[in-house]
Amino acid sequence: MKCTSRLLWLALLLASTSLSADVLRLAGNAWPPYTDRRLPEDGLSVDLIRTALGRAGYQIEYIEVPWARAVLGLKNGTYDMINGWPALNRVGYIRLSQPFLTNRMRWVQRRDNDIRYDGLASLADYSIALSRGYSYSDELENDSRLNKGYAVNFVQAARMLLVGRVDLTLEDERTALFHFRRELKQVSDALSFVPGEFSLRDLSLAVRNSHPQQATILAAFNREIAAMERDGSYAAIFLRHGLPAPKALP
């Protein structure tokens, strides 16, 4: 009888442990190659986050929704995490990890143009298409000298470029190259990057303040990303997604 009771207790304990496994809900919009459920492992960022936190014992569920819904869901507790840039610090209901990769923001033009970027003032004579809802920078958003319009996404903005409706658009370099090889493959030869970069943006994991394990999650993520860089698994994930590995973390 005692043996049966112990076995029953052990079974209940194992079942309870399984049911209470730490599953974290990571929300994001379709932003290839970083977050996109059509891609292997749901994209580069999701793969890095899932691997790092998986090493610390967490399970990650990726939910893809429009960006505004992801941010709102983080605020009301529907989701636990998103990845984002330092501007998210202003919202007041999240904390950010150490950066786990860097986004290189670059201007895109028609190849037959010869635009050179030397500060925002150098763009005053050009028309610009930005992606709606994208947080570029306060400087860009608030500069009244610039002729800015908005597109649904980078692919639409690039098509506006091609037909001469605008002169420039702005996108993360990896994202632009992703679309050049897919939706824009037939016309990508007519597009080119403006020399140099607009900005470098550090991408971090954001965890809502209301999560009871927020500090533990962030500490684990920072620790494991650093360990992954040392043991080579960080670079291996980039290569698995067909991307060159950065030389070092930001």
C-alpha contacts under 8 A as a table, 3 or more apart, distances in Angstrom:
res1	aa1	res2	aa2	distance
1	M	4	T	5.11
1	M	5	S	6.21
2	K	5	S	5.09
2	K	6	R	6.18
3	C	6	R	5.14
3	C	7	L	6.19
4	T	7	L	5.12
4	T	8	L	6.14
5	S	8	L	5.06
5	S	9	W	6.10
6	R	9	W	5.01
6	R	10	L	6.08
7	L	10	L	5.06
7	L	11	A	6.13
8	L	11	A	5.10
8	L	12	L	6.22
9	W	12	L	5.16
9	W	13	L	6.13
10	L	13	L	5.01
10	L	14	L	6.17
11	A	14	L	5.19
11	A	15	A	6.13
12	L	15	A	5.07
12	L	16	S	6.02
13	L	16	S	5.07
13	L	17	T	6.13
14	L	17	T	5.05
14	L	18	S	6.15
15	A	18	S	5.09
15	A	19	L	6.16
16	S	19	L	5.15
16	S	20	S	6.14
17	T	20	S	5.21
17	T	21	A	6.25
18	S	21	A	5.36
21	A	58	Y	7.47
21	A	59	Q	7.60
22	D	57	G	7.48
22	D	58	Y	5.19
22	D	59	Q	6.04
23	V	58	Y	6.03
23	V	59	Q	4.57
23	V	60	I	5.63
23	V	61	E	6.76
24	L	58	Y	7.04
24	L	59	Q	6.13
24	L	60	I	4.96
24	L	61	E	6.08
24	L	79	Y	7.89
24	L	80	D	6.06
24	L	81	M	7.46
25	R	60	I	6.03
25	R	61	E	4.90
25	R	62	Y	6.05
25	R	63	I	6.98
25	R	79	Y	5.18
25	R	80	D	5.14
25	R	81	M	6.32
26	L	60	I	6.61
26	L	61	E	5.95
26	L	62	Y	4.82
26	L	63	I	6.13
26	L	79	Y	6.33
26	L	80	D	6.07
26	L	81	M	4.72
26	L	82	I	5.51
27	A	62	Y	5.81
27	A	63	I	4.75
27	A	64	E	5.77
27	A	65	V	6.90
27	A	70	A	5.50
27	A	79	Y	6.29
27	A	80	D	7.71
27	A	81	M	6.27
27	A	82	I	5.25
28	G	31	W	8.00
28	G	35	T	6.38
28	G	62	Y	7.59
28	G	63	I	6.49
28	G	64	E	5.10
28	G	65	V	6.02
28	G	66	P	7.24
28	G	67	W	6.30
28	G	70	A	5.92
28	G	82	I	6.03
28	G	83	N	7.35
29	N	35	T	6.63
29	N	36	D	7.18
29	N	64	E	5.28
29	N	65	V	5.12
29	N	66	P	5.01
29	N	67	W	5.09
29	N	70	A	7.33
30	A	35	T	5.62
30	A	36	D	4.70
30	A	37	R	7.50
30	A	64	E	6.73
30	A	65	V	7.62
30	A	66	P	7.63
31	W	34	Y	5.73
31	W	35	T	5.06
31	W	36	D	5.94
31	W	175	T	7.36
32	P	35	T	5.49
32	P	36	D	5.58
32	P	39	L	7.96
32	P	43	G	6.64
32	P	175	T	5.82
32	P	178	F	7.01
33	P	36	D	6.88
33	P	39	L	7.63
33	P	43	G	5.43
33	P	44	L	5.94
33	P	45	S	7.95
33	P	174	R	7.03
33	P	175	T	6.04
33	P	178	F	6.71
34	Y	42	D	7.87
34	Y	43	G	4.71
34	Y	44	L	4.53
34	Y	45	S	4.66
34	Y	46	V	6.86
35	T	42	D	5.84
35	T	43	G	4.64
35	T	44	L	6.65
35	T	45	S	6.03
35	T	46	V	6.09
36	D	39	L	5.67
36	D	42	D	5.03
36	D	43	G	5.33
36	D	64	E	7.35
37	R	40	P	7.55
37	R	41	E	7.49
37	R	42	D	4.25
37	R	43	G	6.90
37	R	64	E	7.08
38	R	42	D	6.44
39	L	42	D	5.00
39	L	43	G	5.33
40	P	43	G	5.99
40	P	241	H	7.65
41	E	44	L	7.47
41	E	46	V	6.86
41	E	47	D	5.54
42	D	46	V	5.89
42	D	47	D	6.80
42	D	62	Y	7.55
43	G	46	V	5.51
43	G	47	D	6.09
43	G	241	H	7.73
44	L	47	D	5.10
44	L	48	L	6.20
44	L	237	I	7.36
44	L	238	F	6.91
44	L	241	H	6.59
45	S	48	L	5.15
45	S	49	I	6.10
45	S	83	N	7.78
46	V	49	I	5.09
46	V	50	R	5.77
46	V	62	Y	7.42
47	D	50	R	5.14
47	D	51	T	5.92
47	D	237	I	7.32
48	L	51	T	5.25
48	L	52	A	6.07
48	L	225	I	7.95
48	L	234	Y	7.31
48	L	237	I	7.03
49	I	52	A	5.25
49	I	53	L	6.04
49	I	205	L	7.91
49	I	221	F	7.57
50	R	53	L	5.45
50	R	54	G	5.60
50	R	59	Q	7.16
50	R	60	I	5.67
51	T	54	G	4.96
51	T	55	R	6.24
52	A	55	R	5.40
52	A	56	A	6.89
52	A	220	A	7.90
52	A	221	F	5.83
52	A	224	E	5.19
52	A	225	I	5.75
52	A	228	M	7.54
53	L	56	A	4.96
53	L	57	G	6.47
53	L	58	Y	5.38
53	L	59	Q	7.26
53	L	60	I	7.77
53	L	217	I	7.65
53	L	220	A	6.77
53	L	221	F	5.71
53	L	224	E	7.22
54	G	57	G	5.04
54	G	58	Y	4.86
54	G	59	Q	5.87
54	G	60	I	7.58
55	R	58	Y	7.38
55	R	224	E	7.04
56	A	220	A	6.21
56	A	221	F	7.78
56	A	224	E	7.41
65	V	69	R	6.26
65	V	70	A	6.09
66	P	69	R	5.39
66	P	70	A	6.35
67	W	70	A	5.00
67	W	71	V	6.34
67	W	133	G	7.72
68	A	71	V	5.28
68	A	72	L	6.18
68	A	133	G	7.80
69	R	72	L	4.99
69	R	73	G	5.86
70	A	73	G	5.07
70	A	74	L	6.24
70	A	79	Y	7.36
70	A	82	I	7.30
71	V	74	L	5.10
71	V	75	K	6.42
71	V	82	I	7.66
72	L	75	K	5.05
72	L	76	N	6.32
73	G	76	N	5.23
73	G	77	G	5.83
73	G	78	T	4.68
73	G	79	Y	5.25
74	L	77	G	5.27
74	L	78	T	6.09
74	L	79	Y	4.88
74	L	80	D	5.88
74	L	81	M	6.57
74	L	82	I	7.56
74	L	207	V	7.93
74	L	208	R	6.06
75	K	78	T	7.76
75	K	93	Y	6.48
75	K	208	R	6.92
76	N	79	Y	7.84
77	G	80	D	6.45
77	G	208	R	7.49
77	G	210	S	7.25
77	G	211	H	7.93
80	D	207	V	5.87
80	D	208	R	5.84
80	D	211	H	6.92
81	M	205	L	6.90
81	M	206	A	5.41
81	M	207	V	4.55
81	M	208	R	6.41
82	I	205	L	6.08
82	I	206	A	5.30
82	I	207	V	6.88
83	N	203	L	6.63
83	N	204	S	5.53
83	N	205	L	4.44
83	N	206	A	5.58
84	G	87	A	7.99
84	G	88	L	6.66
84	G	203	L	5.42
84	G	204	S	5.52
84	G	205	L	6.44
84	G	206	A	6.65
85	W	88	L	6.07
85	W	201	R	6.55
85	W	202	D	5.98
85	W	203	L	5.02
85	W	204	S	6.20
86	P	89	N	5.70
86	P	96	L	7.77
86	P	202	D	7.19
86	P	203	L	7.56
86	P	204	S	7.59
87	A	90	R	5.97
87	A	135	S	7.81
88	L	91	V	5.74
88	L	94	I	7.72
89	N	92	G	6.12
89	N	94	I	6.80
89	N	95	R	6.89
89	N	96	L	7.34
91	V	94	I	7.14
93	Y	208	R	5.81
93	Y	209	N	5.27
93	Y	210	S	7.60
94	I	206	A	5.99
94	I	207	V	5.38
94	I	208	R	4.28
94	I	209	N	4.96
95	R	206	A	5.58
95	R	207	V	5.63
95	R	208	R	6.58
95	R	209	N	6.62
96	L	204	S	5.98
96	L	205	L	5.58
96	L	206	A	4.52
96	L	207	V	6.58
96	L	218	L	7.54
97	S	204	S	5.43
97	S	205	L	5.20
97	S	206	A	6.47
97	S	218	L	5.57
97	S	219	A	7.80
97	S	221	F	7.34
97	S	222	N	6.42
98	Q	204	S	6.01
98	Q	205	L	7.64
98	Q	222	N	6.08
99	P	102	T	7.42
99	P	202	D	5.48
99	P	203	L	5.21
99	P	204	S	4.38
99	P	205	L	7.45
99	P	249	L	7.49
99	P	250	P	6.40
100	F	202	D	7.46
100	F	203	L	6.07
100	F	204	S	5.78
100	F	205	L	7.81
100	F	225	I	7.04
100	F	249	L	6.35
100	F	250	P	7.16
101	L	202	D	6.11
101	L	203	L	5.49
101	L	204	S	7.45
101	L	249	L	6.13
101	L	250	P	6.40
102	T	200	L	6.48
102	T	201	R	5.57
102	T	202	D	4.50
102	T	203	L	5.75
102	T	249	L	7.77
102	T	250	P	6.37
103	N	172	D	5.89
103	N	173	E	7.33
103	N	174	R	7.87
103	N	200	L	5.65
103	N	201	R	4.94
103	N	202	D	6.19
103	N	203	L	6.88
104	R	172	D	5.42
104	R	173	E	5.67
104	R	174	R	7.86
104	R	197	E	6.77
104	R	198	F	7.73
104	R	199	S	6.20
104	R	200	L	4.71
104	R	201	R	6.45
105	M	170	L	6.78
105	M	171	E	5.44
105	M	172	D	4.32
105	M	173	E	5.91
105	M	197	E	5.92
105	M	198	F	5.46
105	M	199	S	5.27
105	M	200	L	6.07
105	M	201	R	7.38
106	R	170	L	5.67
106	R	171	E	5.65
106	R	172	D	6.09
106	R	173	E	5.96
106	R	193	F	6.67
106	R	194	V	7.00
106	R	196	G	7.21
106	R	197	E	4.74
106	R	198	F	5.34
106	R	199	S	7.33
107	W	168	L	6.46
107	W	169	T	5.69
107	W	170	L	4.48
107	W	171	E	6.61
107	W	193	F	5.84
107	W	194	V	5.37
107	W	197	E	7.00
107	W	198	F	6.76
108	V	168	L	5.60
108	V	169	T	5.29
108	V	170	L	5.98
108	V	171	E	7.55
108	V	191	L	6.89
108	V	192	S	5.71
108	V	193	F	4.49
108	V	194	V	5.71
109	Q	113	N	6.71
109	Q	115	I	7.48
109	Q	161	L	6.93
109	Q	167	D	6.07
109	Q	168	L	4.96
109	Q	169	T	6.86
109	Q	191	L	5.81
109	Q	192	S	5.56
109	Q	193	F	6.15
109	Q	194	V	6.42
110	R	113	N	5.51
110	R	161	L	6.52
110	R	162	L	6.58
110	R	167	D	7.22
110	R	168	L	7.83
110	R	190	A	5.82
110	R	191	L	4.51
110	R	192	S	6.04
111	R	114	D	7.52
111	R	189	D	7.53
111	R	190	A	5.20
111	R	191	L	4.79
111	R	192	S	5.12
112	D	190	A	7.55
114	D	194	V	7.92
115	I	194	V	6.45
116	R	122	S	7.73
116	R	194	V	6.22
116	R	195	P	6.59
117	Y	120	L	7.48
117	Y	122	S	6.15
117	Y	123	L	7.06
117	Y	194	V	6.95
117	Y	195	P	7.24
117	Y	196	G	7.43
117	Y	198	F	7.87
118	D	121	A	7.44
118	D	122	S	5.55
119	G	122	S	5.69
119	G	123	L	7.57
120	L	123	L	5.42
120	L	124	A	7.10
120	L	140	L	7.39
120	L	146	L	7.91
121	A	124	A	5.49
121	A	145	R	7.58
122	S	125	D	7.56
123	L	126	Y	5.48
123	L	146	L	6.86
124	A	145	R	5.84
124	A	146	L	5.06
124	A	147	N	6.98
125	D	146	L	7.68
125	D	147	N	7.79
126	Y	146	L	7.58
126	Y	147	N	6.68
126	Y	166	V	7.57
126	Y	167	D	5.83
126	Y	168	L	7.27
127	S	146	L	7.46
127	S	147	N	4.99
127	S	148	K	6.11
127	S	149	G	7.67
127	S	166	V	4.95
127	S	167	D	5.22
127	S	168	L	6.45
128	I	146	L	7.71
128	I	147	N	6.07
128	I	148	K	4.80
128	I	149	G	6.09
128	I	166	V	5.68
128	I	167	D	5.96
128	I	168	L	4.79
128	I	169	T	5.57
129	A	148	K	5.95
129	A	149	G	4.88
129	A	150	Y	5.16
129	A	151	A	6.23
129	A	157	A	5.70
129	A	160	M	7.83
129	A	166	V	6.39
129	A	167	D	7.95
129	A	168	L	6.30
129	A	169	T	4.94
129	A	170	L	7.57
130	L	134	Y	7.72
130	L	148	K	7.05
130	L	149	G	6.23
130	L	150	Y	4.79
130	L	151	A	5.98
130	L	153	N	7.84
130	L	154	F	7.66
130	L	157	A	6.97
130	L	169	T	5.85
130	L	170	L	6.39
131	S	134	Y	5.70
131	S	150	Y	5.54
131	S	151	A	4.93
131	S	152	V	5.63
131	S	153	N	4.79
131	S	154	F	6.04
131	S	157	A	7.16
132	R	150	Y	5.56
132	R	151	A	5.88
132	R	152	V	5.64
132	R	153	N	6.82
136	Y	140	L	6.87
136	Y	141	E	7.23
137	S	140	L	5.35
137	S	141	E	6.15
138	D	141	E	5.05
138	D	142	N	5.83
139	E	142	N	5.48
139	E	143	D	6.02
140	L	143	D	5.45
143	D	146	L	6.06
144	S	147	N	7.81
150	Y	157	A	7.77
151	A	154	F	7.23
151	A	156	Q	5.99
151	A	157	A	5.43
152	V	156	Q	6.37
152	V	157	A	7.57
153	N	156	Q	5.55
153	N	157	A	6.34
154	F	157	A	4.91
154	F	158	A	6.00
154	F	169	T	7.69
154	F	170	L	7.84
154	F	171	E	6.92
154	F	176	A	7.57
155	V	158	A	5.10
155	V	159	R	6.33
155	V	179	H	7.10
155	V	183	E	7.43
155	V	184	L	7.30
156	Q	159	R	5.12
156	Q	160	M	6.29
157	A	160	M	5.00
157	A	161	L	6.35
157	A	169	T	6.38
158	A	161	L	4.93
158	A	162	L	6.32
158	A	169	T	6.97
159	R	162	L	4.97
159	R	163	V	6.49
160	M	163	V	5.49
160	M	164	G	6.33
160	M	165	R	5.21
160	M	166	V	6.02
161	L	164	G	5.19
161	L	165	R	5.90
161	L	166	V	5.08
161	L	167	D	5.86
161	L	168	L	6.61
161	L	169	T	7.57
162	L	165	R	7.68
162	L	190	A	7.35
162	L	191	L	7.66
164	G	167	D	6.78
166	V	169	T	7.89
171	E	175	T	6.84
171	E	176	A	6.09
172	D	175	T	5.30
172	D	176	A	6.16
173	E	176	A	5.16
173	E	177	L	6.17
174	R	177	L	5.18
174	R	178	F	6.09
175	T	178	F	4.98
175	T	179	H	6.45
176	A	179	H	5.32
176	A	180	F	6.13
177	L	180	F	4.86
177	L	181	R	6.35
178	F	181	R	5.46
178	F	182	R	6.57
179	H	182	R	4.94
179	H	183	E	5.49
179	H	184	L	5.69
179	H	185	K	7.32
180	F	183	E	6.68
180	F	184	L	4.75
180	F	185	K	5.10
180	F	187	V	7.95
180	F	188	S	5.28
181	R	184	L	6.44
181	R	185	K	4.82
181	R	188	S	7.69
182	R	185	K	5.07
183	E	186	Q	7.86
184	L	187	V	5.47
184	L	188	S	5.47
185	K	188	S	5.28
186	Q	189	D	7.66
187	V	190	A	5.70
187	V	191	L	7.43
188	S	191	L	5.27
188	S	192	S	7.84
189	D	192	S	7.50
194	V	197	E	7.66
197	E	200	L	7.62
202	D	250	P	6.96
205	L	218	L	7.89
207	V	211	H	7.43
207	V	214	Q	6.17
207	V	218	L	7.50
208	R	211	H	5.74
208	R	214	Q	6.94
209	N	212	P	7.83
209	N	214	Q	6.45
210	S	214	Q	7.65
211	H	214	Q	5.27
213	Q	216	T	5.24
213	Q	217	I	5.97
214	Q	217	I	5.21
214	Q	218	L	6.23
215	A	218	L	5.28
215	A	219	A	6.08
216	T	219	A	5.17
216	T	220	A	6.02
217	I	220	A	5.16
217	I	221	F	6.07
218	L	221	F	5.06
218	L	222	N	6.12
219	A	222	N	5.28
219	A	223	R	6.08
220	A	223	R	5.12
220	A	224	E	6.02
221	F	224	E	5.27
221	F	225	I	6.01
222	N	225	I	5.40
222	N	226	A	6.28
223	R	226	A	5.36
223	R	227	A	6.27
224	E	227	A	4.85
224	E	228	M	5.97
225	I	228	M	4.98
225	I	229	E	6.28
225	I	234	Y	7.22
226	A	229	E	5.21
226	A	230	R	6.49
227	A	230	R	5.08
227	A	231	D	6.20
228	M	231	D	5.18
228	M	232	G	5.90
228	M	233	S	5.01
228	M	234	Y	4.88
229	E	232	G	5.42
229	E	233	S	6.44
229	E	234	Y	4.91
229	E	235	A	6.83
229	E	248	A	7.86
229	E	249	L	7.90
230	R	233	S	7.94
231	D	234	Y	7.68
232	G	235	A	5.51
232	G	236	A	6.25
233	S	236	A	4.81
233	S	237	I	6.26
234	Y	237	I	5.48
234	Y	238	F	6.93
234	Y	245	A	7.97
235	A	238	F	5.31
235	A	239	L	6.42
235	A	244	P	7.98
235	A	245	A	4.97
235	A	246	P	7.33
236	A	239	L	5.06
236	A	240	R	6.06
236	A	245	A	7.60
237	I	240	R	4.96
237	I	241	H	6.45
238	F	241	H	5.24
238	F	242	G	6.49
238	F	243	L	5.08
238	F	244	P	6.15
238	F	245	A	5.30
239	L	242	G	4.91
239	L	243	L	5.14
239	L	244	P	5.94
239	L	245	A	6.45
240	R	243	L	7.37
246	P	249	L	7.12
